[in-house]
């Protein structure tokens, strides 16, 4: 599979003009715009300010931090006590539904992105949050943390029916500004946020034109923010489709230098309680350095403002120890720069997962399991793929002969069928992948009238 990244037709001048013409979002001045490209990496801070204004019961930043601080410190103490001990935390699995919002395009065309591209984003999230060895999410920094959170596409929908975890919704030929995202897109399509991590992928327009994404920050108690129209029905992450997925695994159209899936990693960090690494005090856009602001994580060096690349070593606050941590997922650097969450950031996330409403129920949600009563999943339940990732051979393991599929088809990232087996025998349960290009593949099994699709990665 050849890796191809198509750049947007808009050039740097177009982005800059766009940024100048849309200086506000959610009724607030945009804090940070990339001075070279005009891209607006994230507007989660502006969105949180908007929510606090709309919801009188929603905690202020100070109230939230007072509530979270002792819980995060307790989690950090537990993490330090277990450090180096085999069998640490049980890994938390968060079920995800990806709402692909399109306007009638065929699957894989434009904003109606392919299944492979959706799966590439789940792969990146898992690499980044697990600090996975031999992936771009790995780092050798001594304070780099395996967050011990994994993400899976849901297999059961809110009605108890089987699902791929990809919810394709045609909402007409429109682009999405902050008003219609909050009033229409989210409330009309959201799945129960106590069971699903909702991610919407759409095409931004209006005052969101040029924005890559934003997240809803967690609440601090079961009472705050649950009565108004803006919190439960809008809880999740929204990403422009051109910043979603990774060109390492899925070809397609991406924003320049925003093609490795790190926008979703960044916004998921906000969804789980992380703040921008510079504390939102300073702004390169306005030429303001503020070394007093904080992200409430002591192991992230003080930064006076956001950074947009890692071309050099930056130290925006030389009177404080350490250079700017441009490789942190919560800065604004390009996707290829990012590869670290720290121990303190992990402690915050763990505290949120244990205590914040809707976040604390995700870890016990069972929707990543298929519906037990559905025969399609019973019929093909016993199929496993190994090793995954594969090198030269992919093995198809079947729990017993009665569950051997009738046939299978392997698809590349473009949705093209590259191998078909219409009669299954011991010989074709071993797939020669030695000539496959590096990337993500889907294998679709059929048995009778039922189908099941699994993903594998070729190293």
C-alpha positions in Angstrom: 0.0 0.0 0.0 1.5 3.3 -1.1 1.2 6.1 1.5 -0.4 9.1 -0.1 -1.3 12.4 1.6 -3.3 14.8 -0.5 -3.1 18.4 0.8 -6.1 20.7 0.9 -6.6 23.0 -2.1 -6.4 25.9 0.4 -2.9 27.2 0.6 -1.2 29.0 3.5 -2.5 32.3 2.3 -6.0 30.9 2.3 -5.7 29.6 5.8 -4.3 32.9 7.1 -7.1 34.8 5.5 -9.6 32.4 7.0 -8.1 32.8 10.4 -8.2 36.6 10.2 -11.9 36.5 9.1 -13.0 34.2 11.9 -11.3 35.6 15.0 -14.0 34.3 17.4 -15.6 30.9 18.2 -18.3 30.2 20.8 -18.4 34.0 21.1 -14.8 34.1 22.3 -11.6 35.3 20.8 -9.6 32.4 19.5 -6.5 32.1 21.7 -4.0 30.5 19.4 -3.7 30.4 15.6 -0.7 28.8 13.9 1.2 31.9 12.5 2.5 30.0 9.5 -0.6 28.1 8.4 -3.5 29.8 10.0 -4.7 26.4 11.3 -6.5 26.5 14.7 -5.3 23.4 16.4 -7.9 23.3 19.2 -10.8 25.4 20.7 -11.5 23.2 23.8 -10.6 26.1 26.1 -13.0 28.5 24.3 -15.7 25.8 24.4 -15.3 25.2 28.1 -15.6 28.9 28.8 -18.8 28.9 26.7 -20.2 25.9 28.7 -19.5 27.6 32.0 -21.4 30.6 30.9 -24.4 28.5 29.7 -24.4 26.1 32.7 -24.6 27.8 36.1 -23.9 24.5 37.8 -20.8 23.7 35.8 -17.6 24.1 37.9 -15.2 26.9 37.2 -11.6 25.9 36.4 -10.6 26.8 39.9 -13.4 24.7 41.4 -12.7 21.8 39.2 -9.0 21.8 40.1 -9.7 22.0 43.8 -12.0 19.0 43.4 -9.5 17.0 41.3 -6.2 17.9 43.0 -6.4 15.5 46.0 -7.8 12.7 43.8 -5.0 13.1 41.3 -2.4 13.1 44.1 -3.8 9.9 45.5 -3.7 8.3 42.1 -0.1 9.4 41.6 0.9 7.9 45.0 -0.6 4.6 43.9 1.2 4.7 40.6 4.6 5.4 42.3 4.0 2.6 44.8 3.4 0.2 42.0 6.2 1.4 39.7 8.4 -1.4 38.6 6.0 -4.1 40.0 4.7 -6.7 37.6 0.9 -6.6 37.2 0.2 -2.9 37.8 -3.2 -1.3 37.1 -5.8 -3.3 35.2 -5.9 -1.7 31.8 -9.1 0.3 31.3 -10.9 -0.2 28.0 -13.1 2.7 26.7 -15.8 1.8 24.1 -15.9 4.3 21.2 -18.5 5.1 18.6 -17.3 7.2 15.6 -20.1 9.2 14.1 -19.1 9.9 10.5 -21.2 12.9 9.4 -21.5 13.1 5.7 -23.8 14.5 3.0 -24.3 11.5 0.8 -20.8 10.7 -0.5 -20.0 7.1 -1.1 -18.0 5.4 1.7 -14.4 6.3 1.4 -15.1 9.5 -0.5 -14.5 12.9 1.1 -16.0 13.4 4.5 -17.6 10.0 4.4 -14.2 8.4 5.4 -13.5 4.7 5.0 -13.7 2.1 7.7 -9.9 1.7 7.3 -9.3 5.3 8.1 -11.6 5.1 11.2 -9.7 2.0 12.3 -6.3 3.8 11.8 -7.4 6.4 14.3 -8.2 3.7 16.9 -4.8 2.2 16.3 -3.1 5.5 16.9 -5.1 6.1 20.1 -3.9 2.8 21.4 -0.3 3.3 20.4 -0.3 6.7 22.1 -2.1 5.9 25.3 -0.2 2.6 25.8 3.2 4.0 24.9 3.4 1.0 22.6 6.8 -0.2 21.7 8.0 0.1 18.1 5.2 2.6 17.2 5.2 6.4 16.9 3.5 6.4 20.4 6.6 5.1 22.1 9.2 7.3 23.9 12.2 6.7 26.1 11.7 9.7 28.4 11.9 8.5 32.0 8.7 10.4 32.9 6.9 9.0 29.8 3.8 7.1 31.0 1.9 4.1 29.7 -1.6 5.6 30.5 -3.0 2.0 30.6 -6.1 3.0 28.6 -7.1 1.3 25.4 -9.9 2.1 23.0 -12.2 -0.3 21.1 -14.9 0.3 18.6 -18.3 -0.7 20.1 -19.8 -4.0 19.0 -23.3 -3.4 20.5 -25.4 -0.3 19.7 -27.8 1.4 22.1 -30.7 -0.8 21.0 -28.7 -4.0 21.7 -28.0 -4.7 18.0 -24.6 -5.5 16.5 -22.6 -2.6 15.2 -19.1 -1.9 13.8 -18.8 1.1 16.1 -19.0 3.3 13.0 -22.2 5.3 12.8 -22.6 6.9 9.4 -25.1 9.7 9.3 -26.2 11.8 6.3 -27.2 15.2 7.8 -27.4 17.0 4.4 -25.1 19.1 2.4 -23.8 21.4 5.1 -20.6 22.3 6.9 -20.7 22.6 10.7 -20.2 25.7 12.8 -20.3 25.9 16.6 -24.0 26.6 16.7 -25.3 23.7 14.6 -22.7 21.3 16.0 -24.0 21.9 19.5 -27.7 22.3 18.7 -28.2 19.7 15.9 -25.3 17.4 15.1 -24.4 16.2 18.6 -27.9 15.9 20.2 -29.4 14.2 17.2 -26.7 11.5 16.9 -25.2 11.0 20.3 -25.1 7.5 21.8 -25.5 7.1 25.6 -22.4 9.0 26.9 -22.3 6.9 30.1 -21.5 3.8 27.9 -19.9 5.2 24.8 -17.1 7.7 24.1 -18.6 9.7 21.3 -16.4 11.0 18.6 -17.9 13.0 15.7 -16.1 13.4 12.4 -17.5 16.1 10.1 -16.5 19.0 7.9 -16.2 22.3 9.9 -17.3 25.6 8.4 -18.4 29.0 9.5 -16.7 30.1 12.7 -15.1 26.6 13.0 -13.5 26.8 9.5 -9.8 26.0 9.9 -10.3 24.4 13.4 -9.0 20.9 13.8 -11.1 19.8 16.8 -12.4 20.3 20.3 -13.5 18.3 23.3 -15.9 18.6 26.2 -14.0 18.7 29.4 -15.2 16.4 32.2 -17.5 17.5 35.0 -16.5 17.5 38.7 -19.5 15.9 40.3 -22.8 14.1 39.6 -24.7 17.3 40.2 -22.8 19.9 38.1 -23.7 20.3 34.5 -26.4 17.6 34.3 -29.5 19.8 34.2 -28.8 22.0 31.2 -29.0 21.3 27.5 -25.3 21.6 26.8 -23.6 18.8 28.7 -24.9 15.3 28.5 -26.3 15.6 25.0 -23.0 17.2 23.7 -20.4 15.2 25.6 -17.5 13.9 23.4 -15.0 15.0 20.9 -15.5 16.6 17.4 -12.8 16.4 14.7 -12.6 17.8 11.2 -12.3 14.8 8.9 -9.2 16.1 7.4 -7.4 15.8 10.8 -8.8 12.3 11.6 -6.9 9.1 11.0 -3.3 8.4 10.0 -1.7 8.5 6.6 0.7 5.8 7.9 -2.2 3.3 7.5 -4.9 5.0 5.4 -4.4 7.1 2.3 -6.6 10.2 1.7 -6.9 13.9 2.1 -5.4 15.4 5.3 -4.4 18.8 6.6 -0.7 19.4 6.0 1.4 18.0 8.9 -1.8 16.9 10.7 -1.9 13.4 9.2 -0.9 11.0 12.0 -4.0 11.0 14.2 -2.6 13.2 17.0 -5.5 15.7 16.9 -7.8 13.0 18.2 -5.1 12.0 20.8 -4.9 15.6 21.9 -8.7 16.1 22.2 -9.1 12.8 24.0 -6.6 14.1 26.5 -8.9 17.0 27.1 -11.9 14.7 27.3 -10.1 12.8 30.1 -9.2 16.0 32.0 -5.8 17.2 30.7 -5.2 20.9 30.0 -2.9 22.5 27.5 0.7 22.1 28.5 1.3 25.8 28.7 -1.8 26.4 30.9 -3.5 28.7 28.3 -1.8 31.7 29.9 0.3 33.0 27.0 -0.2 33.1 23.2 2.2 33.3 20.4 -0.6 34.8 18.3 -0.7 37.8 20.5 3.0 37.8 21.5 2.3 37.2 25.1 4.4 34.9 27.3 3.0 33.8 30.7 5.2 31.6 32.8 2.8 31.7 35.7 0.0 29.6 34.1 -0.1 25.9 34.8 -1.5 22.6 33.5 -1.4 21.3 37.1 1.2 18.7 36.2 4.5 19.2 38.0 6.5 17.0 35.6 5.7 19.0 32.5 8.2 21.9 32.3 6.8 25.4 32.5 6.0 26.9 29.1 5.1 30.5 28.4 3.0 29.7 25.3 2.1 27.1 22.8 4.6 25.7 20.2 3.8 24.7 16.6 6.7 22.6 15.6 9.7 20.7 17.0 12.3 22.1 14.5 14.4 23.4 17.4 14.7 23.2 21.2 12.5 25.9 22.7 12.7 27.3 26.2 10.0 30.0 26.6 10.5 30.3 30.4 14.3 30.1 30.9 14.0 31.0 34.6 12.2 27.7 35.2 13.9 24.3 34.8 13.5 22.3 31.6 12.8 23.1 27.9 9.3 23.3 26.5 8.0 19.8 26.1 7.1 20.1 22.5 6.7 16.3 22.2 3.8 16.3 24.6 0.4 15.4 23.1 -1.1 18.5 24.8 1.0 21.1 23.0 0.2 22.3 19.5 3.1 20.9 17.6 2.8 18.9 14.3 1.7 15.3 14.6 5.1 13.8 14.0 6.5 15.7 17.0 4.2 14.2 19.6 4.9 11.1 21.6 4.5 11.6 25.3 2.0 11.7 28.2 3.7 12.0 31.6 3.1 10.3 35.0 1.3 13.4 36.4 -0.9 13.5 33.3 -1.7 9.8 33.8 -2.6 10.5 37.4 -5.1 13.2 36.4 -6.6 10.9 33.8 -7.0 8.1 36.3 -8.6 10.4 38.8 -11.1 11.5 36.2 -11.8 7.9 35.2 -12.6 7.0 38.8 -14.6 10.1 39.8 -16.0 12.2 37.0 -19.6 11.6 35.9 -19.9 9.7 32.6 -16.2 9.0 32.6 -16.4 6.7 35.6 -19.0 4.5 33.9 -17.1 4.1 30.6 -14.7 1.6 32.3 -17.5 -0.8 33.2 -19.4 -0.5 29.9 -19.9 -3.8 28.1 -20.7 -2.5 24.7 -17.3 -3.6 23.3 -18.8 -7.1 23.6 -21.1 -8.4 20.8 -24.8 -9.0 21.6 -24.9 -12.4 23.1 -28.2 -13.3 21.7 -27.3 -12.4 18.1 -26.6 -15.5 16.0 -24.3 -13.6 13.6 -21.8 -13.1 16.4 -22.3 -16.6 17.8 -21.7 -18.2 14.4 -18.4 -16.5 13.8 -17.4 -15.9 17.4 -14.4 -18.2 17.5 -12.3 -16.7 14.8 -9.0 -15.1 15.8 -6.0 -13.7 13.9 -2.4 -14.1 14.9 0.2 -12.8 15.0 -1.3 -9.3 14.8 0.7 -7.3 13.6 1.8 -9.8 11.0 5.1 -10.1 9.2 5.2 -12.9 6.6 2.2 -15.0 7.7 -1.2 -14.3 9.2 -2.9 -17.3 10.8 -6.6 -17.6 11.0 -7.5 -19.6 14.1 -11.0 -21.2 14.4 -12.2 -22.5 17.8 -13.8 -25.6 16.3 -14.5 -26.9 12.9 -18.2 -26.1 13.1 -17.3 -22.4 13.1 -15.0 -22.5 10.1 -16.2 -19.7 7.7 -17.4 -20.5 4.2 -15.2 -17.8 2.7 -13.2 -14.7 3.3 -12.0 -11.6 1.5 -9.1 -9.4 2.4 -9.3 -5.6 1.6 -6.5 -3.0 1.6 -6.8 0.5 3.0 -8.5 1.7 -0.3 -11.2 -0.9 0.1 -9.9 -3.0 -2.8 -10.2 -6.7 -2.5 -6.7 -8.2 -2.7 -7.4 -11.8 -1.8 -10.4 -14.1 -1.9 -10.8 -17.6 -0.6 -14.2 -19.1 -1.5 -13.5 -22.6 0.0 -11.8 -22.7 3.4 -9.2 -25.5 4.0 -6.3 -25.9 6.3 -4.0 -24.5 3.6 -5.7 -21.1 3.3 -6.1 -20.6 7.0 -2.5 -19.4 6.7 -2.2 -16.2 4.6 1.1 -15.3 3.0 1.5 -11.6 3.8 5.2 -11.3 2.9 4.4 -9.2 -0.2 1.8 -7.0 1.5 2.7 -3.3 2.0 2.9 -2.0 5.6 -0.5 -0.8 6.8 -4.0 -1.8 8.0 -6.1 -4.4 6.3 -9.6 -5.8 6.8 -10.6 -9.4 6.4 -14.3 -10.2 6.0 -15.5 -13.7 6.8 -18.9 -15.1 5.7 -20.8 -18.2 7.0 -24.2 -18.7 5.6 -26.0 -15.4 5.7 -23.7 -13.9 8.4 -20.5 -11.8 8.1 -17.8 -10.7 10.5 -15.0 -8.3 9.7 -11.6 -8.2 11.6 -8.7 -5.9 11.3 -5.0 -6.8 11.1 -1.8 -4.8 10.7 1.1 -5.7 8.4 4.5 -4.6 9.8 
